[in-house]
């Protein structure tokens, strides 16, 4: 009986490994595709290329973005495109942008990530600006390509003062 139970456990473990082994490379491949999307996004922000930025988002009307600047919610590509134009209109020169601590989970045609995104720039009056935000993205695979369908950008808030922590250090 003991041999039978051990054989059953061994078979179950082999099946689990076979299933996991098949899923792991696919998940890594999906995560690599999303990482490449985030790399394109980073390059587009550094170039202040709003059209390239918008290519990482879903072209469908279902895009919703909760950003740190008013209004509370941007619905659709046109609204969010204008948000980026406004951001770049305040930058006199180059923009430095980094995505760090990127964690990605993908399953089927849906995925999500969270990261810290930092942007530094010089304002129109020569003043230095730096902003660190927490970003959670939801992706959907559309036409074989990953696109962001929902984005939530936030900063920690000091509840005593009501002020946001724009440096967002851990």
N, CA, C and O of each residue as an XYZ file, in Angstrom:
680
protein
N       0.826     -1.188      0.000
C       0.000      0.000      0.000
C       0.874      1.257      0.000
O       0.601      2.227     -0.707
N       1.925      1.211      0.809
C       2.819      2.357      0.891
C       3.455      2.649     -0.471
O       3.576      3.812     -0.856
N       3.856      1.620     -1.195
C       4.440      1.791     -2.512
C       3.431      2.420     -3.468
O       3.784      3.284     -4.271
N       2.168      1.983     -3.379
C       1.117      2.532     -4.230
C       0.925      4.027     -3.947
O       0.823      4.819     -4.884
N       0.873      4.420     -2.676
C       0.692      5.825     -2.300
C       1.877      6.650     -2.787
O       1.688      7.735     -3.338
N       3.089      6.154     -2.594
C       4.270      6.875     -3.068
C       4.258      7.026     -4.585
O       4.639      8.072     -5.112
N       3.818      5.972     -5.294
C       3.733      6.046     -6.757
C       2.712      7.099     -7.172
O       2.952      7.868     -8.103
N       1.561      7.135     -6.476
C       0.524      8.129     -6.775
C       1.053      9.551     -6.544
O       0.851     10.442     -7.368
N       1.728      9.743     -5.418
C       2.292     11.064     -5.121
C       3.329     11.462     -6.168
O       3.382     12.618     -6.588
N       4.138     10.516     -6.580
C       5.137     10.787     -7.609
C       4.484     11.178     -8.927
O       4.951     12.092     -9.606
N       3.400     10.488     -9.293
C       2.679     10.806    -10.520
C       2.057     12.195    -10.433
O       2.115     12.968    -11.390
N       1.464     12.510     -9.285
C       0.860     13.836     -9.100
C       1.930     14.923     -9.196
O       1.707     15.964     -9.814
N       3.085     14.684     -8.588
C       4.169     15.672     -8.639
C       4.667     15.846    -10.070
O       4.944     16.968    -10.495
N       4.781     14.758    -10.811
C       5.234     14.835    -12.201
C       4.246     15.632    -13.047
O       4.648     16.445    -13.879
N       2.954     15.396    -12.832
C       1.928     16.147    -13.571
C       1.995     17.629    -13.227
O       1.901     18.485    -14.108
N       2.157     17.923    -11.951
C       2.241     19.324    -11.533
C       3.456     19.996    -12.152
O       3.365     21.131    -12.621
N       4.586     19.312    -12.158
C       5.799     19.872    -12.758
C       5.628     20.083    -14.255
O       6.054     21.105    -14.794
N       5.009     19.123    -14.924
C       4.803     19.259    -16.368
C       3.906     20.454    -16.666
O       4.175     21.205    -17.604
N       2.854     20.641    -15.892
C       1.947     21.766    -16.087
C       2.652     23.074    -15.800
O       2.542     24.022    -16.577
N       3.378     23.138    -14.692
C       4.091     24.353    -14.316
C       5.198     24.657    -15.312
O       5.399     25.814    -15.680
N       5.917     23.630    -15.752
C       7.012     23.847    -16.689
C       6.491     24.420    -17.997
O       7.151     25.261    -18.606
N       5.325     23.984    -18.435
C       4.743     24.521    -19.656
C       4.260     25.941    -19.486
O       4.331     26.736    -20.424
N       3.770     26.276    -18.305
C       3.217     27.606    -18.060
C       4.313     28.626    -17.790
O       4.187     29.786    -18.183
N       5.386     28.211    -17.123
C       6.419     29.162    -16.720
C       7.082     29.857    -17.913
O       7.200     31.082    -17.895
N       7.521     29.130    -18.949
C       8.126     29.834    -20.074
C       7.141     30.785    -20.752
O       7.533     31.872    -21.177
N       5.883     30.397    -20.858
C       4.879     31.270    -21.472
C       4.710     32.527    -20.640
O       4.667     33.627    -21.191
N       4.613     32.386    -19.313
C       4.461     33.550    -18.436
C       5.687     34.452    -18.537
O       5.561     35.677    -18.555
N       6.887     33.841    -18.606
C       8.104     34.646    -18.754
C       8.100     35.381    -20.080
O       8.525     36.535    -20.155
N       7.622     34.720    -21.132
C       7.554     35.346    -22.445
C       6.575     36.519    -22.429
O       6.863     37.575    -22.993
N       5.425     36.338    -21.788
C       4.433     37.420    -21.690
C       5.010     38.578    -20.883
O       4.855     39.739    -21.263
N       5.667     38.271    -19.783
C       6.273     39.316    -18.956
C       7.361     40.048    -19.742
O       7.505     41.262    -19.602
N       8.121     39.334    -20.560
C       9.154     39.972    -21.373
C       8.530     40.925    -22.391
O       9.080     41.993    -22.662
N       7.389     40.545    -22.953
C       6.696     41.428    -23.894
C       6.205     42.699    -23.190
O       6.283     43.794    -23.746
N       5.706     42.541    -21.979
C       5.231     43.705    -21.220
C       6.412     44.581    -20.812
O       6.314     45.808    -20.839
N       7.523     43.959    -20.435
C       8.739     44.721    -20.112
C       9.189     45.539    -21.326
O       9.611     46.687    -21.181
N       9.100     44.954    -22.510
C       9.460     45.669    -23.741
C       8.509     46.846    -23.970
O       8.940     47.912    -24.410
N       7.226     46.661    -23.676
C       6.261     47.759    -23.770
C       6.664     48.880    -22.818
O       6.637     50.049    -23.202
N       7.034     48.545    -21.589
C       7.448     49.558    -20.614
C       8.743     50.250    -21.055
O       8.931     51.436    -20.785
N       9.630     49.519    -21.729
C      10.854     50.135    -22.266
C      10.515     51.140    -23.372
O      11.107     52.217    -23.439
N       9.558     50.782    -24.240
C       9.115     51.718    -25.288
C       8.474     52.951    -24.668
O       8.679     54.070    -25.138
N       7.697     52.740    -23.612
C       7.050     53.845    -22.903
C       8.116     54.783    -22.324
O       8.017     56.001    -22.469
N       9.129     54.215    -21.673
C      10.212     55.009    -21.087
C      10.911     55.846    -22.152
O      11.146     57.038    -21.953
N      11.239     55.234    -23.267
C      11.914     55.950    -24.354
C      11.018     57.074    -24.888
O      11.504     58.162    -25.196
N       9.730     56.813    -24.997
C       8.799     57.821    -25.517
C       8.673     59.005    -24.566
O       8.608     60.150    -25.013
N       8.637     58.743    -23.257
C       8.555     59.844    -22.289
C       9.830     60.672    -22.358
O       9.766     61.901    -22.384
N      10.978     60.020    -22.388
C      12.249     60.754    -22.479
C      12.316     61.614    -23.742
O      12.916     62.689    -23.732
N      11.704     61.144    -24.821
C      11.688     61.890    -26.082
C      10.550     62.920    -26.121
O      10.447     63.703    -27.065
N       9.717     62.911    -25.110
C       8.523     63.772    -25.058
C       7.647     63.564    -26.299
O       7.088     64.511    -26.853
N       7.543     62.299    -26.716
C       6.791     61.905    -27.909
C       5.413     61.375    -27.484
O       5.258     60.193    -27.179
N       4.431     62.263    -27.472
C       3.098     61.906    -26.988
C       2.480     60.795    -27.836
O       1.839     59.899    -27.286
N       2.653     60.827    -29.149
C       2.083     59.778    -30.001
C       2.662     58.408    -29.661
O       1.928     57.422    -29.600
N       3.984     58.341    -29.436
C       4.612     57.068    -29.063
C       4.147     56.616    -27.682
O       3.959     55.421    -27.452
N       3.961     57.554    -26.770
C       3.440     57.207    -25.444
C       2.073     56.562    -25.592
O       1.807     55.522    -24.988
N       1.223     57.158    -26.375
C      -0.153     56.677    -26.487
C      -0.246     55.311    -27.165
O      -1.250     54.616    -27.009
N       0.779     54.918    -27.910
C       0.753     53.603    -28.558
C       0.825     52.440    -27.567
O       0.521     51.308    -27.943
N       1.216     52.681    -26.317
C       1.242     51.587    -25.339
C      -0.123     51.382    -24.696
O      -0.334     50.401    -23.984
N      -1.035     52.290    -24.940
C      -2.377     52.216    -24.352
C      -3.367     51.618    -25.342
O      -3.144     51.633    -26.552
N      -4.461     51.094    -24.807
C      -5.518     50.528    -25.634
C      -6.151     51.615    -26.484
O      -6.510     52.676    -25.974
N      -6.291     51.353    -27.786
C      -6.931     52.350    -28.636
C      -8.452     52.386    -28.443
O      -9.121     53.282    -28.958
N      -8.981     51.440    -27.724
C     -10.434     51.385    -27.508
C     -10.875     52.490    -26.552
O     -10.063     53.062    -25.824
N     -12.164     52.775    -26.567
C     -12.717     53.811    -25.694
C     -12.699     53.414    -24.223
O     -13.028     54.230    -23.362
N     -12.321     52.179    -23.922
C     -12.360     51.697    -22.547
C     -11.196     52.114    -21.671
O     -11.149     51.716    -20.507
N     -10.251     52.902    -22.179
C      -9.098     53.308    -21.379
C      -9.541     54.228    -20.245
O     -10.248     55.211    -20.463
N      -9.108     53.887    -19.030
C      -9.340     54.730    -17.862
C      -8.015     54.911    -17.147
O      -7.299     53.943    -16.893
N      -7.689     56.170    -16.820
C      -6.451     56.472    -16.100
C      -6.795     57.344    -14.905
O      -7.451     58.377    -15.044
N      -6.347     56.919    -13.727
C      -6.410     57.731    -12.515
C      -5.012     58.306    -12.325
O      -4.089     57.579    -11.958
N      -4.849     59.603    -12.572
C      -3.543     60.237    -12.493
C      -3.433     61.025    -11.195
O      -4.419     61.173    -10.472
N      -2.237     61.532    -10.894
C      -2.050     62.315     -9.664
C      -2.516     63.757     -9.827
O      -2.709     64.461     -8.836
N      -2.694     64.195    -11.051
C      -3.142     65.573    -11.285
C      -4.619     65.570    -11.663
O      -5.099     64.616    -12.275
N      -5.347     66.636    -11.301
C      -6.765     66.711    -11.671
C      -6.927     66.745    -13.193
O      -6.050     67.249    -13.895
N      -8.012     66.226    -13.695
C      -9.131     65.679    -12.945
C      -8.808     64.295    -12.386
O      -7.791     63.697    -12.735
N      -9.659     63.808    -11.540
C      -9.445     62.524    -10.877
C      -9.339     61.385    -11.880
O      -8.617     60.418    -11.637
N     -10.045     61.481    -13.001
C     -10.135     60.371    -13.941
C     -10.058     60.881    -15.379
O     -10.707     61.859    -15.750
N      -9.248     60.189    -16.171
C      -9.178     60.459    -17.607
C      -9.831     59.276    -18.309
O      -9.397     58.135    -18.148
N     -10.862     59.547    -19.078
C     -11.547     58.489    -19.820
C     -11.248     58.630    -21.303
O     -11.591     59.635    -21.925
N     -10.607     57.618    -21.861
C     -10.330     57.596    -23.287
C      -8.982     58.184    -23.655
O      -8.342     58.889    -22.875
N      -8.579     57.866    -24.867
C      -7.278     58.265    -25.384
C      -7.126     59.784    -25.505
O      -6.081     60.331    -25.152
N      -8.153     60.460    -25.997
C      -8.035     61.900    -26.230
C      -7.762     62.662    -24.936
O      -6.921     63.560    -24.902
N      -8.476     62.300    -23.879
C      -8.290     62.985    -22.592
C      -6.881     62.740    -22.047
O      -6.232     63.665    -21.559
N      -6.418     61.508    -22.130
C      -5.100     61.215    -21.571
C      -3.983     61.783    -22.444
O      -2.940     62.189    -21.933
N      -4.195     61.811    -23.733
C      -3.217     62.429    -24.638
C      -3.021     63.899    -24.259
O      -1.895     64.395    -24.243
N      -4.111     64.587    -23.958
C      -4.024     65.997    -23.573
C      -3.272     66.159    -22.249
O      -2.535     67.129    -22.072
N      -3.450     65.221    -21.327
C      -2.728     65.253    -20.055
C      -1.222     65.234    -20.306
O      -0.488     66.028    -19.718
N      -0.757     64.337    -21.172
C       0.671     64.274    -21.484
C       1.159     65.552    -22.162
O       2.262     66.018    -21.875
N       0.362     66.117    -23.046
C       0.756     67.377    -23.699
C       0.931     68.479    -22.653
O       1.867     69.276    -22.726
N       0.025     68.512    -21.687
C       0.113     69.513    -20.618
C       1.378     69.308    -19.790
O       2.073     70.269    -19.460
N       1.672     68.059    -19.459
C       2.886     67.757    -18.682
C       4.124     68.270    -19.418
O       4.960     68.951    -18.825
N       4.242     67.950    -20.692
C       5.435     68.333    -21.447
C       5.497     69.833    -21.734
O       6.585     70.367    -21.949
N       4.372     70.514    -21.743
C       4.391     71.968    -21.982
C       5.089     72.699    -20.835
O       5.541     73.831    -21.006
N       5.180     72.061    -19.675
C       5.860     72.667    -18.535
C       7.341     72.366    -18.472
O       8.035     72.863    -17.586
N       7.840     71.556    -19.403
C       9.255     71.175    -19.398
C      10.003     71.977    -20.455
O       9.689     71.905    -21.643
N      11.000     72.744    -20.007
C      11.760     73.594    -20.930
C      12.761     72.799    -21.763
O      13.064     73.175    -22.896
N      13.259     71.736    -21.225
C      14.299     70.977    -21.928
C      14.013     69.495    -21.839
O      12.857     69.072    -21.846
N      15.079     68.707    -21.754
C      14.923     67.255    -21.699
C      14.213     66.793    -20.427
O      14.181     67.481    -19.407
N      13.656     65.612    -20.541
C      12.983     64.951    -19.419
C      13.732     63.664    -19.146
O      14.016     62.895    -20.065
N      14.051     63.428    -17.888
C      14.626     62.142    -17.508
C      13.505     61.326    -16.885
O      12.734     61.842    -16.077
N      13.412     60.064    -17.253
C      12.312     59.220    -16.787
C      12.846     57.823    -16.541
O      13.596     57.281    -17.354
N      12.454     57.240    -15.409
C      12.894     55.891    -15.059
C      11.719     55.103    -14.502
O      10.871     55.642    -13.790
N      11.683     53.813    -14.840
C      10.748     52.868    -14.255
C      11.590     51.911    -13.422
O      12.516     51.284    -13.938
N      11.269     51.798    -12.128
C      12.017     50.882    -11.265
C      11.042     49.987    -10.504
O       9.838     50.238    -10.463
N      11.591     48.953     -9.912
C      10.804     48.008     -9.106
C       9.603     47.454     -9.873
O       8.544     47.230     -9.287
N       9.764     47.233    -11.181
C       8.675     46.736    -12.016
C       8.423     45.266    -11.715
O       9.317     44.430    -11.847
N       7.212     44.965    -11.314
C       6.766     43.589    -11.057
C       5.599     43.315    -11.995
O       4.667     44.115    -12.074
N       5.640     42.184    -12.712
C       4.644     41.851    -13.724
C       4.061     40.484    -13.435
O       4.789     39.545    -13.111
N       2.749     40.372    -13.551
C       2.047     39.086    -13.477
C       1.162     38.987    -14.711
O       0.393     39.904    -14.999
N       1.264     37.877    -15.441
C       0.469     37.693    -16.657
C      -0.193     36.327    -16.629
O       0.392     35.339    -16.185
N      -1.432     36.297    -17.117
C      -2.160     35.041    -17.230
C      -3.161     35.175    -18.373
O      -4.067     36.008    -18.326
N      -2.988     34.360    -19.383
C      -3.894     34.439    -20.531
C      -3.750     35.782    -21.232
O      -2.643     36.222    -21.539
N      -4.886     36.426    -21.479
C      -4.895     37.699    -22.201
C      -4.918     38.904    -21.274
O      -5.119     40.029    -21.730
N      -4.713     38.683    -19.966
C      -4.722     39.782    -18.995
C      -3.430     39.752    -18.185
O      -2.843     38.695    -17.956
N      -3.006     40.932    -17.760
C      -1.806     41.042    -16.937
C      -1.898     42.323    -16.123
O      -2.706     43.207    -16.409
N      -1.052     42.404    -15.103
C      -0.941     43.652    -14.356
C       0.509     43.836    -13.934
O       1.299     42.893    -13.896
N       0.827     45.083    -13.621
C       2.162     45.375    -13.099
C       2.054     46.501    -12.096
O       1.068     47.236    -12.057
N       3.098     46.620    -11.281
C       3.228     47.807    -10.441
C       4.693     48.201    -10.443
O       5.586     47.361    -10.542
N       4.914     49.508    -10.329
C       6.277     50.029    -10.413
C       6.346     51.388     -9.744
O       5.333     51.979     -9.371
N       7.563     51.858     -9.606
C       7.821     53.240     -9.196
C       8.348     53.941    -10.447
O       9.264     53.450    -11.108
N       7.763     55.084    -10.759
C       8.188     55.830    -11.940
C       8.624     57.219    -11.493
O       7.902     57.919    -10.784
N       9.824     57.600    -11.926
C      10.417     58.866    -11.519
C      10.703     59.717    -12.751
O      11.272     59.247    -13.737
N      10.294     60.982    -12.667
C      10.525     61.910    -13.766
C      11.154     63.175    -13.213
O      10.691     63.722    -12.213
N      12.213     63.639    -13.869
C      12.841     64.910    -13.501
C      12.929     65.771    -14.754
O      13.144     65.272    -15.858
N      12.757     67.077    -14.558
C      12.797     68.009    -15.675
C      13.047     69.412    -15.151
O      12.948     69.676    -13.953
N      13.373     70.299    -16.070
C      13.549     71.710    -15.757
C      12.323     72.454    -16.268
O      11.927     72.302    -17.424
N      11.730     73.257    -15.399
C      10.531     74.004    -15.760
C      10.835     75.178    -16.675
O      11.994     75.475    -16.965
N       9.783     75.836    -17.123
C       9.916     76.966    -18.055
C      10.710     78.129    -17.458
O      11.287     78.921    -18.203
N      10.750     78.244    -16.131
C      11.481     79.333    -15.474
C      12.857     78.880    -14.972
O      13.504     79.587    -14.199
N      13.297     77.697    -15.417
C      14.613     77.204    -15.025
C      14.626     76.461    -13.702
O      15.695     76.091    -13.218
N      13.460     76.234    -13.104
C      13.379     75.549    -11.814
C      13.374     74.031    -12.011
O      12.738     73.518    -12.931
N      14.085     73.326    -11.139
C      14.190     71.870    -11.214
C      12.965     71.218    -10.589
O      12.477     71.662     -9.550
N      12.471     70.163    -11.228
C      11.322     69.402    -10.733
C      11.661     67.919    -10.703
O      12.399     67.419    -11.552
N      11.113     67.228     -9.719
C      11.260     65.785     -9.634
C       9.967     65.220     -9.056
O       9.393     65.771     -8.116
N       9.530     64.128     -9.630
C       8.284     63.506     -9.201
C       8.467     61.998     -9.216
O       8.893     61.433    -10.223
N       8.151     61.347     -8.112
C       8.171     59.887     -8.036
C       6.749     59.433     -7.715
O       6.139     59.900     -6.754
N       6.232     58.519     -8.529
C       4.855     58.043     -8.353
C       4.823     56.525     -8.328
O       5.726     55.847     -8.819
N       3.755     56.020     -7.739
C       3.478     54.586     -7.758
C       2.498     54.359     -8.903
O       1.513     55.086     -9.032
N       2.762     53.354     -9.734
C       1.902     53.106    -10.892
C       1.490     51.638    -10.899
O       2.320     50.740    -10.758
N       0.198     51.420    -11.064
C      -0.339     50.086    -11.287
C      -1.000     50.096    -12.649
O      -1.880     50.915    -12.912
N      -0.579     49.186    -13.520
C      -1.152     49.085    -14.861
C      -1.859     47.752    -15.017
O      -1.413     46.732    -14.492
N      -2.969     47.772    -15.748
C      -3.668     46.560    -16.153
C      -3.544     46.492    -17.669
O      -3.828     47.461    -18.373
N      -3.116     45.334    -18.160
C      -2.881     45.137    -19.587
C      -3.867     44.105    -20.129
O      -4.317     43.211    -19.413
N      -4.187     44.252    -21.400
C      -4.970     43.244    -22.111
C      -4.241     42.984    -23.423
O      -3.719     43.906    -24.051
N      -4.213     41.740    -23.819
C      -3.594     41.401    -25.102
C      -4.661     41.616    -26.177
O      -5.681     40.928    -26.204
N      -4.409     42.574    -27.052
C      -5.351     42.938    -28.112
C      -4.666     42.774    -29.463
O      -3.637     43.402    -29.711
N      -5.215     41.950    -30.327
C      -4.610     41.733    -31.636
C      -3.193     41.215    -31.546
O      -2.365     41.520    -32.404
N      -2.899     40.432    -30.514
C      -1.574     39.847    -30.339
C      -0.565     40.745    -29.644
O       0.583     40.345    -29.454
N      -0.976     41.967    -29.256
C      -0.045     42.892    -28.600
C      -0.612     43.342    -27.256
O      -1.813     43.580    -27.126
N       0.262     43.455    -26.264
C      -0.155     43.941    -24.952
C      -0.399     45.450    -25.021
O       0.377     46.187    -25.629
N      -1.484     45.894    -24.392
C      -1.810     47.318    -24.291
C      -2.301     47.598    -22.880
O      -2.925     46.742    -22.252
N      -2.020     48.789    -22.386
C      -2.535     49.205    -21.082
C      -3.994     49.612    -21.262
O      -4.313     50.445    -22.110
N      -4.880     49.018    -20.456
C      -6.302     49.355    -20.526
C      -6.755     50.146    -19.296
O      -7.790     50.812    -19.320
N      -5.969     50.063    -18.230
C      -6.277     50.832    -17.022
C      -4.961     51.168    -16.333
O      -4.058     50.337    -16.244
N      -4.872     52.413    -15.845
C      -3.657     52.836    -15.144
C      -4.069     53.635    -13.916
O      -4.978     54.463    -13.964
N      -3.372     53.362    -12.812
C      -3.615     54.092    -11.572
C      -2.278     54.638    -11.085
O      -1.363     53.880    -10.765
N      -2.180     55.955    -11.034
C      -0.960     56.641    -10.604
C      -1.259     57.308     -9.268
O      -2.286     57.969     -9.118
N      -0.365     57.137     -8.296
C      -0.625     57.720     -6.976
C       0.664     58.102     -6.280
O       1.755     57.690     -6.676
N       0.514     58.899     -5.231
C       1.608     59.228     -4.316
C       1.083     59.025     -2.904
O      -0.116     59.173     -2.666
N       1.962     58.688     -1.961
C       1.524     58.618     -0.574
C       1.110     60.021     -0.100
O       1.676     61.024     -0.535
N       0.136     60.073      0.780
C      -0.344     61.350      1.305
C      -0.172     61.367      2.820
O      -0.528     60.408      3.505
N       0.378     62.468      3.338
C       0.464     62.681      4.779
C      -0.932     63.117      5.232
O      -1.357     64.232      4.928
N      -1.634     62.268      5.942
C      -3.016     62.560      6.327
C      -3.126     63.732      7.291
O      -4.174     64.374      7.360
N      -2.075     64.018      8.028
C      -2.109     65.149      8.965
C      -2.090     66.491      8.225
O      -2.731     67.456      8.642
N      -1.338     66.531      7.116
C      -1.217     67.807      6.389
C      -2.011     67.820      5.085
O      -2.268     68.888      4.529
N      -2.397     66.650      4.596
C      -3.079     66.569      3.311
C      -2.135     66.731      2.130
O      -2.592     66.848      0.993
N      -0.833     66.741      2.371
C       0.163     66.932      1.318
C       0.664     65.603      0.783
O       0.905     64.654      1.530
N       0.813     65.563     -0.537
C       1.359     64.383     -1.169
C       2.874     64.345     -1.030
O       3.536     65.382     -1.003
N       3.414     63.125     -0.943
C       4.857     62.921     -0.894
C       5.319     62.696     -2.334
O       5.256     61.578     -2.846
N       5.778     63.759     -2.977
C       6.148     63.681     -4.381
C       7.506     63.026     -4.604
O       7.858     62.697     -5.737
N       8.262     62.837     -3.539
C       9.550     62.149     -3.647
C       9.351     60.643     -3.480
O      10.129     59.854     -4.016
N       8.332     60.245     -2.752
C       7.903     58.862     -2.589
C       9.033     57.890     -2.290
O       9.124     56.830     -2.909
N       9.896     58.248     -1.340
C      10.982     57.354     -0.941
C      10.423     56.257     -0.035
O       9.504     56.495      0.749
N      10.991     55.046     -0.151
C      10.495     53.946      0.709
C      10.730     54.214      2.186
O      10.372     53.390      3.027
